[in-house]
Every structure is written in C-alpha cells, then in structure tokens.
Amino acid sequence: MKITRMHLKVVSFLIAIMFFLNYEKAEGLTKQEDEALERRLQLLNKPAVKTIKTEYGDIYDCVDFYQQPAFDHPLLKNHTYHPQMKPTFSLTKRDEEPSTLRNTAKILKDGGCPKGTVPIRRTTKEDLIREQNADRFNASYANGIFHFAIEETSDDQNNKFTGAGAWMSIYAPKVQNNQWSASVVKLQNGRDQIQAGWRVDPILYGDTRARFFVLFKSGTTQCFNTRCKGFIIVNGQIPLDHIFPHVSKDGNIFEERFYIQKDLINGNWWLRYGSDSTQLGYWPAELFGGGLKNFASKAAWGGEAFSLGPTFPPMGTGQFPQRDTSVDAYCRKISVINSAGKTTNTGPLSKFEDASALYQVSDKQTGDNEFGHLVFLGGPGSNK
C-alpha cells in the first residue's frame, strides 16, 4: 500500500491521542509500575543538604558534589574530580551586551547552594510518566516529526572544532502539550553531539515556559540536563532547567550567551554561560567513545521543533525571518574555536531546512562588533 502524507497525519494524530490517554491514566498505574517509578526517583533525587523552591514552583535540591547523578555513570568511577574544578583554558574577557539588549536573571535565591553542593531540579513522578509515555512513541520520529531550521558548517572530518557559541534571543513560542520548540548551538562528530540553548517543552517539563537546557548524545545514549548520568555540575548558583524570567516580546529583547568549549589538556567539554563565561560544569571525555572523544567536525546554530500530533508548533517569534534583530529570533556573534583553542569566525555556512513551508533560517555576516555573524530563525509551524 502506498503511504501518503494524509496517512502520516492520521498516524501522528492517533499517536497524540494515545499520548494524552496514557498521560491521563497516570493515577491508574499498576502497583508494579508505581514501584518501578519510585525506585527510579530514588536514584535520580539525591539527599538534599538544602532545598530551594522557586517562584515558579520548581524545587532544586542542593546535593553534595560527589553525590550528583553524574558519578553513578560506570565510566566515571576512576574520574578525578573536585568541587572547585576549572578548565585549563583561559576565559575570554567579559562580553558586554549592548545597552539596548537586556540580560536575563539567572541566580538562585537565598544565595544559591552552599559550598560543596550543586543544584539539581527535583524529578517528580509526573515528569517520569510524561517521559515514559513519550518514549513509547520514539519510533514515530522516523515519520519526520522533528523539524530543523539551522545554519551549519560543513560536516568534514578535516574540521577540528573545540568549541562553539552565540548570544541567543530568548522567546517562548506557544506550543501544545505534545510539542516542543527550541533554539540551539550544537557541536557534533558522527553520532556524538552536545547542545545548549533554550526550549519550551511541556513533554519534558510539564509547562510552557522557556527554559535553559543542555543535551548530550554519545552513540545511542541521549540525555537532557541531569536526568541521567553524565554532566558534572560545578556551579552552585546557576542551575540547569531554570526558567528564564523574561522573554523577548514586542521589540523588547532578552538574551543569554551559551558556549561549549573543550579543554585541550584533558578532553572535557565545558558548558560556559552568560556574559562572564561562567563555568557551569562539563561532560567528561570518558563519556565519548566516538567522535567527540577527539574534536567536533560540525557546528550549527538555529531552531528545532517537534510534535507528536498532526500539526507543528511555532519556532522563535512564530514568523519567518526578516533578517532584523528587532523582530526575529536570532543567534548573534556566532563563533567556533579551532584545534589550537582560538576563537574564530565560522566562515560560510550551509542552510538546512527540512520543512521550509513551516520554518526558515538565514545567516548574515556583519561588520558590527555587537552582532558579528548572525543567524535568524523562525516560522509559524502547522501544516494545515
């Protein structure tokens, strides 16, 4: 039988219905299912030295540095680590944002976590149920329900990138419960990949606010934030998963800086954040048995979107790019770091749009020191 686009829409619609039915049955878990979830929560939620509840209702547990989930990973048992770890590379000087652009708040209240502890967002049973129900339909990814609008370097094994980053404007596109929308900077080599940026993702978080996220893929393993073993946190004040209290709207731009950089001495990949390049933590070299054990062969900037249903969410501002920072979602001052650890321009980029009727992307090289090389992204989504 010939599979038509209409067939795919029907299948996607049924998947969405099943997702919500399963989500609504959360209270009807069997005893065995409930016990399995409780066991997993005990593994994920470590004993707290201090607990901080945000104004949005999120709970962050200040966990002893050595008790964080990363160290449950079997590959990290012989890893040398301590709470004051820093990269061996020197940080760039503070990158002053233009006065017309506003930076977002990012510090936990009450002074953050005490010395020797790190903040980890507490995982709830509802989080695991949403994740479990979504994972049941991972096979549907083959039907093309991920969409991308990114600008990328060539995927060439001769490329030896040791970092990439950008300032990103923060938006909160309206998504449904079975969708997500994100803006990312990404480094990749083969199946290995690291991402950082912002996303609106009710499947992952249970709400529709813009949040700070990171993601790593190593072979067939994929993990967001601290949901599984891998990322080692060293900063006690700026947590992963945090909600951006302000988002861009009506020409009022709020933005943040995201940077990923490899330590050339020990191979760890560091997450740097904000105008002062704060080190939040790192992915140890031991996690990567493939491409990112060495260098990244490709860097990319732009938008990603996903849906379990027949329609797709907006990306960025919800409008196609007009190549104007006052009205577009953007990544500015994009750059890469070469094999010698030097920050450099990306050079020419290639556009990758797999659904240009829904989402588009464009880049622009400027001589302006504030904006540098720009990537604009966005689109209304839907396919009706």
Secondary structure, 3 states (H helix, E strand, C coil): CCCCHHHHHHHHHHHHHHHHHHHHHHHHCCHHHHHHHHHHHHHHCCCEEEEEECCCCCEEEEEEHHHCHHHHCHHHCCCCCCCCCCCCCCCCCCCCCCCCCEECCCCCCCCCCCCCEEEEECCCHHHHHHHHHHHCCHHHHHHCCEEEEEEECCCCCCCCECEEEEEEECCCCCCCCCEEEEEEEEEEECCEEEEEEEEECHHHHCCCCEEEEEEEEECCEEEECCCCCCCEECCCCCCCCCECCCCCECCECEEEEEEEEECCCCCCEEEEECCCCEEEEEECHHHCCCHHHCCECEEEEEEEEEECCCCCCCECCCCCCCCCCCCCEEEEEEEEECCCCCEECCCCCEEEECCCCCCEEEEEECCCCCCCEEEEEEECCCCC
